[in-house]
Amino acid sequence: MNRRRQRKERIVITGIAGRLGRALAKRLHRTHEVIGIDRRFTPYMPKDISVERADIRRRRFEDVFRREQIDAVVHLNIMHNPRQDSSLHHDFNLVGTKKVFELCAEHKVPKVVVLSSANVYGPDPKNPQFLTEDAPLLAGTNFGAIRDLIALDMFCNTFFWRHPEIETVILRPVHIVGQVDNAPSRYFRLERPMTLLGFDPMVQLIHVEDVVSAIIRALTPGIRGVFNIAGPSPVPLSLVLDKLGRHPRHVPELVLRAMLQVGWSFKLSDWPWPELDHIKYVCMVDDEAARNQLGFAPQFSVDDIVYDLLHRQL
């Protein structure tokens, strides 16, 4: 007697052209049917992954939901470039995310996973040793460029309560490093990174492949809520730089702040001066909920992360 073949779950990944999106797709396509959405060109994808070149704010994105029966959406298509115009940032991040969630509600998508960031808590000298998921999101106090991410995170929390029929998962990973082109990875690739004289904060890093594993865990039926995602045990910033063989330049805060302000104004630097707080104060998170409810535990140690930064090119 022939049995009807069971359909693979269909997962939509927004922002699939990014390095994290591609890493996730290459893991998921083995067990799921993957549909990627991005307005950018998406290179080097397995042939069985369908990629739609579309803006999440436009009608072509809506057509994907009308054509397909979607089982889950992983929303990674979030703009982080501080050089972009603030109105474009707002429109893409908030209006785009709202469109994603509206379509999920309209088409009864049972699961949505959103990648936020532990940076929404903000580094601060008054922070407790480890921040839990109910800690206030205060990063925007000193760093305006992250306010859209905080607003996006809060919107997703609101959606979580308004649509209990949809399993909404918000992941807040610590600094993602590895084969990604983001601020932490670029900082650690510098031969002579600058540090603040007199400051050596504890930092939490996580390898990009561990973030992929956390997202896959979040797709498990029955999982919902907000989860801090951390990597191996926190270490001093100086220890990471030492393991990388870097020779940092220790600069007084007033001098480094002035240098970054001038460099940013004349487009000589891509580092906004408020990001100095990340190499000055702690912002460490408690990941107990992720370990207990998601069953997530990082597989990459600090030494693994260092090896990746040193020996694997983007």
C-alpha positions as CSV (number, residue, x, y, z in Angstrom):
1,M,0.0,0.0,0.0
2,N,1.5,3.4,-1.1
3,R,1.6,6.0,1.6
4,R,1.2,9.7,0.8
5,R,4.5,11.5,1.1
6,Q,4.5,14.0,4.0
7,R,5.1,17.6,2.9
8,K,8.2,19.3,4.3
9,E,7.5,22.4,6.4
10,R,7.8,25.6,4.4
11,I,10.0,28.2,6.0
12,V,10.3,31.8,4.8
13,I,13.6,33.5,5.6
14,T,13.7,37.3,5.2
15,G,17.1,38.8,4.7
16,I,18.5,35.6,3.2
17,A,21.2,37.4,1.3
18,G,23.1,38.3,4.5
19,R,25.8,35.9,5.8
20,L,23.6,34.8,8.7
21,G,20.6,34.2,6.4
22,R,22.7,32.1,4.0
23,A,24.1,30.1,6.9
24,L,20.6,29.4,8.2
25,A,19.3,28.5,4.8
26,K,22.1,26.0,4.2
27,R,21.3,24.2,7.4
28,L,17.5,24.3,7.1
29,H,17.1,23.2,3.5
30,R,18.1,19.6,4.5
31,T,14.9,19.2,6.5
32,H,12.6,22.0,5.3
33,E,11.5,23.7,2.2
34,V,13.1,27.1,2.3
35,I,11.9,30.3,0.6
36,G,14.3,33.2,0.8
37,I,13.3,36.9,0.5
38,D,15.7,39.7,0.0
39,R,16.0,42.8,-2.2
40,R,19.7,42.1,-2.6
41,F,21.3,39.6,-4.9
42,T,21.7,36.2,-3.1
43,P,24.8,34.2,-4.1
44,Y,25.9,30.6,-3.7
45,M,22.6,29.0,-2.6
46,P,21.7,25.3,-2.9
47,K,19.5,24.6,-5.9
48,D,16.5,23.5,-3.9
49,I,16.2,26.9,-2.1
50,S,13.8,29.2,-3.8
51,V,14.9,32.9,-3.6
52,E,12.5,35.8,-4.3
53,R,14.2,39.1,-4.9
54,A,11.7,41.4,-3.2
55,D,11.5,44.2,-0.7
56,I,9.5,43.2,2.4
57,R,7.6,46.4,2.2
58,R,6.3,45.8,-1.4
59,R,3.5,43.8,-3.0
60,R,5.8,41.2,-4.5
61,F,6.6,40.1,-0.9
62,E,2.9,39.7,-0.2
63,D,2.5,37.5,-3.3
64,V,4.7,34.9,-1.6
65,F,2.2,34.5,1.2
66,R,-0.7,34.3,-1.3
67,R,1.0,31.6,-3.4
68,E,2.4,29.4,-0.6
69,Q,1.2,27.7,2.6
70,I,3.8,29.1,5.0
71,D,4.6,27.1,8.2
72,A,7.1,29.6,9.8
73,V,8.8,32.9,9.1
74,V,12.3,33.8,10.3
75,H,12.7,37.5,10.1
76,L,16.3,38.6,9.7
77,N,15.8,41.4,7.2
78,I,16.7,44.3,9.6
79,M,18.9,47.2,8.7
80,H,21.9,47.9,11.0
81,N,23.9,50.3,9.0
82,P,24.3,53.6,11.0
83,R,25.4,55.4,7.9
84,Q,21.9,55.0,6.3
85,D,19.5,57.8,6.5
86,S,17.4,57.6,9.7
87,S,14.1,57.9,7.9
88,L,15.1,54.9,5.7
89,H,16.2,53.0,8.8
90,H,12.8,53.7,10.4
91,D,10.8,52.8,7.3
92,F,12.6,49.6,6.5
93,N,12.9,48.3,10.0
94,L,9.6,49.3,11.6
95,V,7.3,49.5,8.6
96,G,8.9,46.4,7.0
97,T,8.6,44.4,10.2
98,K,5.0,45.5,10.7
99,K,4.2,44.3,7.2
100,V,5.8,40.9,7.9
101,F,3.7,40.4,11.0
102,E,0.5,41.6,9.4
103,L,1.0,39.0,6.6
104,C,1.7,36.3,9.2
105,A,-1.6,37.2,11.0
106,E,-3.6,37.5,7.8
107,H,-2.4,34.2,6.4
108,K,-2.4,32.3,9.7
109,V,1.3,31.5,9.8
110,P,1.7,29.5,13.0
111,K,5.3,30.5,13.9
112,V,7.4,33.7,13.7
113,V,11.0,34.0,14.8
114,V,12.7,37.4,15.0
115,L,16.3,38.1,15.5
116,S,16.8,41.2,17.8
117,S,20.0,41.8,19.8
118,A,21.2,41.9,23.4
119,N,22.5,45.3,22.5
120,V,19.0,46.7,23.1
121,Y,19.7,46.5,26.9
122,G,22.7,48.9,26.5
123,P,26.1,48.8,28.2
124,D,26.0,50.8,31.5
125,P,28.0,51.0,34.7
126,K,24.8,50.4,36.7
127,N,23.9,47.1,34.9
128,P,23.7,44.1,37.2
129,Q,26.1,41.3,36.4
130,F,23.7,39.5,34.2
131,L,20.5,40.9,32.6
132,T,17.4,38.8,32.2
133,E,14.8,39.1,29.5
134,D,12.6,41.4,31.6
135,A,15.3,44.1,32.0
136,P,14.5,47.5,30.5
137,L,15.8,48.3,27.0
138,L,17.9,51.3,27.6
139,A,20.4,51.3,24.8
140,G,18.8,54.2,23.0
141,T,19.5,56.6,25.9
142,N,23.0,57.3,24.5
143,F,22.9,55.8,21.0
144,G,20.1,57.0,18.8
145,A,21.0,54.6,16.0
146,I,19.7,51.7,18.0
147,R,16.3,53.2,18.8
148,D,14.7,51.6,15.8
149,L,15.9,48.2,16.9
150,I,14.4,48.8,20.4
151,A,11.1,49.9,18.8
152,L,11.1,46.8,16.6
153,D,11.8,44.6,19.6
154,M,8.9,46.2,21.6
155,F,6.6,46.0,18.6
156,C,7.3,42.2,18.4
157,N,6.5,41.9,22.1
158,T,3.2,43.7,21.5
159,F,2.4,41.3,18.7
160,F,3.2,38.4,20.9
161,W,0.4,39.3,23.3
162,R,-2.1,40.5,20.6
163,H,-1.8,37.2,18.6
164,P,-1.5,34.3,21.1
165,E,-2.5,32.0,18.2
166,I,0.9,32.6,16.6
167,E,4.0,31.3,18.3
168,T,6.2,34.4,18.4
169,V,9.9,34.0,19.4
170,I,12.2,36.9,19.9
171,L,15.9,36.1,20.1
172,R,18.4,38.5,21.6
173,P,21.9,37.2,20.9
174,V,25.1,38.7,22.3
175,H,27.8,40.0,20.0
176,I,27.8,37.8,16.9
177,V,31.2,37.0,15.5
178,G,32.7,34.8,12.9
179,Q,31.9,34.8,9.2
180,V,29.8,37.9,9.4
181,D,30.4,41.5,8.4
182,N,29.3,43.4,11.5
183,A,30.9,45.8,14.0
184,P,32.2,43.2,16.6
185,S,33.8,41.1,13.9
186,R,35.4,44.1,12.1
187,Y,36.7,45.3,15.4
188,F,38.4,42.0,16.3
189,R,39.9,41.8,12.8
190,L,41.8,45.1,13.3
191,E,45.5,44.6,13.8
192,R,45.8,47.5,16.2
193,P,42.3,48.0,17.7
194,M,41.8,50.9,20.1
195,T,40.7,50.4,23.6
196,L,39.8,52.8,26.4
197,L,42.6,53.5,28.8
198,G,41.7,52.1,32.2
199,F,38.8,50.0,31.0
200,D,38.7,46.2,30.4
201,P,35.0,45.1,30.4
202,M,33.9,41.5,30.4
203,V,32.3,40.6,27.0
204,Q,30.1,37.9,25.7
205,L,30.6,36.6,22.2
206,I,28.7,34.0,20.2
207,H,29.7,32.3,16.9
208,V,27.4,32.8,14.0
209,E,26.8,29.0,13.6
210,D,25.6,28.9,17.3
211,V,23.1,31.7,16.4
212,V,21.9,29.5,13.5
213,S,21.4,26.6,16.0
214,A,19.4,28.8,18.4
215,I,17.1,29.9,15.5
216,I,16.5,26.3,14.5
217,R,15.7,25.4,18.1
218,A,13.3,28.4,18.2
219,L,11.3,26.8,15.3
220,T,10.4,23.8,17.5
221,P,6.6,23.7,17.9
222,G,5.4,25.0,21.3
223,I,8.3,27.4,21.8
224,R,7.3,31.1,22.3
225,G,8.7,34.1,24.2
226,V,11.8,36.2,24.5
227,F,15.2,34.6,24.9
228,N,18.7,35.9,25.5
229,I,21.2,33.9,23.5
230,A,24.7,33.8,24.8
231,G,27.8,31.9,23.8
232,P,30.7,30.6,25.9
233,S,31.4,32.1,29.4
234,P,32.2,35.8,29.4
235,V,35.9,36.9,29.2
236,P,37.7,40.2,29.5
237,L,38.1,42.1,26.3
238,S,41.9,42.1,26.8
239,L,41.9,38.3,26.9
240,V,40.2,38.1,23.5
241,L,42.6,40.6,22.0
242,D,45.5,38.7,23.5
243,K,44.3,35.3,22.0
244,L,44.0,37.0,18.6
245,G,47.6,38.3,18.9
246,R,46.4,41.9,18.6
247,H,48.4,44.8,20.0
248,P,45.7,47.3,21.1
249,R,46.3,51.0,21.4
250,H,45.1,52.2,24.8
251,V,43.7,55.7,24.3
252,P,42.2,58.1,26.9
253,E,38.4,58.3,26.5
254,L,38.2,62.0,25.7
255,V,40.8,61.7,23.0
256,L,39.2,58.6,21.4
257,R,35.8,60.1,21.5
258,A,37.0,63.2,19.8
259,M,38.8,61.1,17.2
260,L,35.7,59.1,16.4
261,Q,33.4,62.2,16.3
262,V,35.7,63.8,13.7
263,G,36.2,60.6,11.8
264,W,32.5,60.0,11.6
265,S,31.7,63.6,10.5
266,F,34.2,63.4,7.6
267,K,33.3,59.8,6.8
268,L,36.8,58.6,7.7
269,S,35.4,56.1,10.2
270,D,32.4,53.8,10.3
271,W,32.4,53.7,14.1
272,P,29.8,56.0,15.7
273,W,31.3,57.4,19.0
274,P,28.4,56.1,21.2
275,E,29.6,52.5,20.4
276,L,32.6,53.3,22.7
277,D,30.3,52.2,25.6
278,H,30.6,48.6,24.4
279,I,34.4,48.6,25.1
280,K,33.9,50.5,28.4
281,Y,30.9,49.1,30.3
282,V,29.4,45.6,30.7
283,C,26.2,44.4,29.1
284,M,26.1,40.7,29.9
285,V,22.9,38.6,29.7
286,D,21.5,35.7,31.6
287,D,20.7,32.9,29.1
288,E,19.1,30.4,31.5
289,A,15.7,30.5,29.7
290,A,17.3,29.6,26.4
291,R,19.2,26.7,27.9
292,N,16.2,25.4,29.8
293,Q,13.3,26.1,27.4
294,L,15.0,26.0,24.0
295,G,17.5,23.3,25.0
296,F,20.2,25.6,23.5
297,A,23.8,25.4,24.5
298,P,26.7,26.9,22.5
299,Q,29.1,24.5,20.7
300,F,31.8,27.1,19.8
301,S,34.3,28.0,22.6
302,V,36.2,31.3,22.7
303,D,39.2,29.5,21.2
304,D,37.0,28.3,18.3
305,I,35.8,31.9,17.7
306,V,39.4,33.2,17.8
307,Y,40.5,30.5,15.3
308,D,37.6,31.4,12.9
309,L,38.5,35.1,13.1
310,L,42.1,34.4,12.4
311,H,42.0,31.7,9.7
312,R,38.7,32.1,7.8
313,Q,38.3,35.0,5.4
314,L,35.0,36.6,4.5
